Amino acid sequence: MSIEQSADHLPQGITAVTENGLDAFRIETALGTVLVYANGAHVAEWTPAGADPVLWMSKHSNFQTGKAVRGGIPICFPWFGPGRAGDLTPAHGFARITPWTLLEAEADETGEARLALGLSGDQHDAEDFTARLDVTMGHALTVSLTVTAGTQPFDYEEALHTYLSVGDARKVSIDGLDQDSYLDKLDDQQKVQQGAVHFTSETDRVYLSTKTAYITDPVHPRRLRVEKTGSANTVIWNPWTDKAAAMPDFGAEEWPEMCCVETANCLAESIYLAPGESHTMQVRITSEDFDNH
């Protein structure tokens, strides 16, 4: 179903819009606001009612069909980074730069609303699969990626590359990963997390973890909870000063405003599906204010 075809069939609270020159769907109810671009099925905004935005977007982002958007929740699929062998392009796969199709849209009287978008492998002459992204806004934001193999086995990596908005990354702490092992991608060494995660320099880590992560932000002030299922890896990333300055779609001054807490199955934890088999990876994000005095 195209944007044009769907516009007349959307429930109250969900509209088809053009945002930054791209086709998108906006959810706006008593519980908050969500924006999802058709390009990449990219969740670009979640603002709970009466609260600050939870997702971060770069002011320098590209907004072009076929280009990745910087911020929000990009979908990395069917590979992560350059893939396990390090030789695949585009980085993080083609799902985040390919238009997805609206499958379903629903909203109820409580303000909860859901969008489902779909992608198939034949759009890229790629492997035989279908992918479905469900985005549900209630008091939490829930994003689920379901991949189904076609007539052949399908082996893939995936990530919901969530950019969280924070007051100052240098003051943030992330709990829930204590004693989990991780690959430090800056020196390619295996390490073990000791206590909370703090950002003191460029950080790029792939944790072997199924746990819930808790992001304490004393500046906003609030606590974000990132709970997941069907995911063996949590990726923590902040580019810090030099890497931020080197990226054309990332402002050199923007790195303190964000941190990535990504829900993933990558590297040795990639997913193998037999023909007709499905796998769902889900993240549920909640935001809770707290008194920091």
C-alpha positions in Angstrom: 0.0 0.0 0.0 1.6 3.3 -1.1 1.5 6.5 0.9 -1.1 7.9 -1.5 -3.3 4.8 -1.4 -3.2 4.6 2.4 -3.9 8.2 3.2 -7.7 7.8 3.0 -7.7 4.6 5.1 -5.8 5.6 8.1 -7.4 5.7 11.6 -7.8 8.8 13.6 -4.5 9.8 15.1 -2.4 8.5 12.2 -1.7 10.7 9.1 0.4 10.4 6.0 2.7 13.4 5.8 5.7 14.8 3.9 8.5 15.6 6.4 11.9 17.0 5.2 10.8 16.1 1.7 10.2 12.4 2.5 7.0 10.4 2.8 6.3 9.5 6.4 3.5 8.6 8.9 2.8 10.6 12.0 1.1 9.2 15.0 -0.3 11.9 17.3 -2.6 10.9 20.2 -3.1 11.8 23.8 -0.1 9.6 24.7 2.4 11.3 22.5 3.9 11.7 19.0 5.8 9.3 16.7 7.2 9.9 13.2 8.1 7.0 10.9 9.7 7.6 7.5 8.7 5.1 4.7 12.3 5.3 3.6 14.0 2.6 5.8 10.9 2.2 8.0 12.8 4.7 10.1 11.4 5.7 13.4 12.6 9.3 13.7 10.7 10.7 16.7 9.0 9.6 19.9 7.9 12.3 22.2 5.7 11.1 25.1 2.9 13.5 26.0 4.2 16.3 28.2 7.8 15.1 28.0 10.9 15.8 26.0 11.8 13.8 22.8 13.3 10.4 23.7 15.0 9.8 20.4 17.8 12.0 19.1 18.1 13.3 15.5 21.1 15.1 14.0 20.5 18.6 12.7 22.9 17.7 9.9 21.1 14.5 8.7 20.5 13.7 5.1 16.9 13.5 4.1 17.0 11.8 0.7 15.5 8.6 -0.6 18.3 6.0 -0.7 20.3 7.8 2.0 20.5 6.9 5.7 18.9 9.3 8.2 21.2 10.1 11.2 19.3 9.5 14.4 16.1 7.9 15.6 16.0 4.2 15.1 17.7 3.0 11.9 17.2 -0.6 10.9 20.5 -2.4 10.3 19.7 -5.4 8.1 20.6 -7.9 6.6 24.1 -7.2 7.9 25.6 -5.0 10.6 28.4 -2.6 9.8 30.4 -4.1 6.9 29.1 -7.6 7.7 31.0 -10.4 9.5 33.6 -10.7 6.7 34.1 -6.9 6.6 33.4 -6.6 2.9 29.7 -5.7 2.5 28.2 -2.4 1.3 26.3 -0.3 2.0 27.2 -0.1 5.7 24.6 -1.7 8.0 22.7 -3.2 5.0 20.2 -2.0 2.5 17.0 -2.0 4.7 17.6 1.5 6.2 17.9 3.1 2.7 15.0 1.2 1.0 11.4 2.4 0.9 9.1 0.1 3.0 5.4 -0.5 2.3 2.6 0.3 4.8 0.9 -3.0 5.8 -1.3 -2.0 8.7 -2.3 1.0 10.8 -4.5 1.0 13.9 -5.3 3.2 16.8 -7.7 2.9 19.8 -9.6 5.2 22.1 -6.9 5.0 24.8 -4.4 6.7 22.5 -2.3 3.6 21.7 -1.5 3.3 18.0 0.4 0.9 15.8 2.0 0.9 12.3 3.3 -2.1 10.4 5.6 -1.7 7.4 7.1 -4.4 5.2 10.1 -5.2 3.0 10.9 -8.1 0.8 14.2 -9.4 -0.5 13.1 -9.2 -4.1 13.3 -5.4 -3.9 17.1 -5.8 -4.0 17.4 -9.1 -5.9 18.7 -10.3 -2.6 18.0 -13.4 -0.5 14.5 -14.8 -0.3 13.0 -13.2 2.8 10.3 -10.9 4.1 10.7 -8.4 6.9 8.1 -6.6 8.9 8.5 -3.7 11.4 5.8 -3.1 14.0 5.9 0.3 15.8 3.5 0.6 18.7 3.2 3.8 20.8 1.5 3.6 24.1 3.0 4.7 27.4 6.1 3.0 26.0 7.5 2.8 22.5 7.7 -0.8 21.2 9.5 -1.6 17.9 9.6 -5.2 16.6 11.4 -6.5 13.6 10.2 -9.9 12.3 12.1 -11.6 9.5 10.7 -14.7 7.7 12.8 -16.9 5.4 11.4 -17.8 2.0 12.0 -21.1 0.2 15.7 -21.1 1.1 17.6 -20.8 4.4 18.4 -17.2 5.4 21.4 -16.1 7.5 21.5 -12.4 8.6 22.6 -9.8 11.2 20.2 -7.2 12.5 20.1 -4.2 14.8 17.6 -1.5 15.9 20.3 1.2 16.1 18.5 3.4 18.7 19.8 7.0 19.2 18.7 8.2 22.6 18.5 11.9 23.4 20.5 12.8 26.6 21.3 16.1 28.3 25.1 15.4 28.4 26.6 12.1 27.5 29.5 12.7 29.9 27.1 12.7 32.8 25.0 9.7 31.7 25.3 6.2 33.4 24.1 3.0 31.9 23.2 0.2 34.3 22.2 -3.4 33.6 25.3 -4.7 31.8 27.6 -5.3 34.8 29.7 -8.5 34.3 28.6 -8.9 30.7 31.4 -9.6 28.2 31.9 -7.2 25.2 33.9 -6.7 22.1 35.6 -3.3 22.2 35.6 -2.3 18.5 38.2 0.4 19.1 41.0 -2.1 19.9 39.3 -5.4 18.8 39.7 -6.8 22.4 37.2 -8.9 24.4 36.5 -7.3 27.8 34.1 -7.6 30.8 32.0 -4.7 32.0 32.7 -3.6 35.5 29.8 -1.7 37.1 27.9 1.0 35.1 28.9 2.2 31.6 30.1 5.8 31.5 31.2 7.8 28.5 34.7 9.3 28.8 35.9 9.0 25.2 34.8 7.4 21.9 32.9 4.3 22.8 31.9 1.4 20.4 31.1 -1.9 22.2 29.2 -5.0 21.2 27.9 -6.7 24.4 26.8 -10.3 24.7 23.7 -9.5 26.7 20.0 -10.2 26.8 19.5 -7.8 29.8 17.5 -4.6 30.2 19.6 -1.5 30.1 18.8 1.6 32.3 20.1 5.0 31.2 20.2 7.6 33.9 20.3 11.1 32.6 20.7 13.7 35.5 20.4 16.7 33.1 17.0 16.1 31.6 16.4 14.6 34.3 14.9 11.2 33.5 15.6 7.5 33.4 15.2 5.5 30.2 14.6 1.8 30.2 15.5 -0.3 27.2 14.0 -3.8 27.5 14.4 -6.3 24.7 13.5 -9.8 23.5 14.9 -12.0 20.8 18.3 -10.1 21.0 21.6 -11.6 22.0 23.6 -8.3 21.7 23.5 -4.8 23.0 25.6 -2.2 21.2 26.7 0.9 23.0 28.1 3.8 20.9 29.1 7.4 21.2 31.5 8.9 18.5 33.0 11.6 20.9 34.8 14.6 19.4 37.0 13.4 16.5 34.7 10.9 14.9 31.7 13.2 15.2 33.7 16.0 13.4 34.7 13.5 10.6 31.1 12.5 9.8 29.4 14.9 7.3 25.9 14.1 8.6 26.8 14.5 12.3 27.6 17.9 13.8 31.0 18.2 15.5 29.2 19.8 18.5 26.4 17.2 18.7 28.0 14.2 20.3 27.2 15.1 24.0 23.5 15.2 23.0 23.2 11.4 22.3 24.1 7.9 23.0 23.2 4.7 21.2 21.8 1.7 23.0 21.2 -0.7 20.2 19.2 -4.0 20.2 21.1 -6.4 18.0 21.9 -9.9 16.8 25.3 -9.6 15.1 28.8 -11.1 14.6 28.8 -14.6 16.1 25.2 -14.1 17.3 23.7 -13.7 13.7 20.4 -15.4 13.0 20.0 -18.5 10.9 16.5 -19.3 9.7 15.4 -22.6 8.0 13.0 -22.2 5.0 9.7 -20.6 6.2 11.0 -20.0 9.7 10.6 -16.5 11.5 12.5 -14.6 14.1 11.3 -11.5 16.0 13.6 -9.0 17.8 11.9 -6.4 19.9 12.8 -3.4 22.0 10.5 -1.6 24.4 11.6 1.9 25.6 10.1 3.7 28.5 10.9 7.1 30.0 10.5 7.9 33.6 11.1 11.3 35.2 12.9 11.5 38.5 14.0 14.0 41.1 17.7 14.6 40.9 18.0 16.8 43.9 
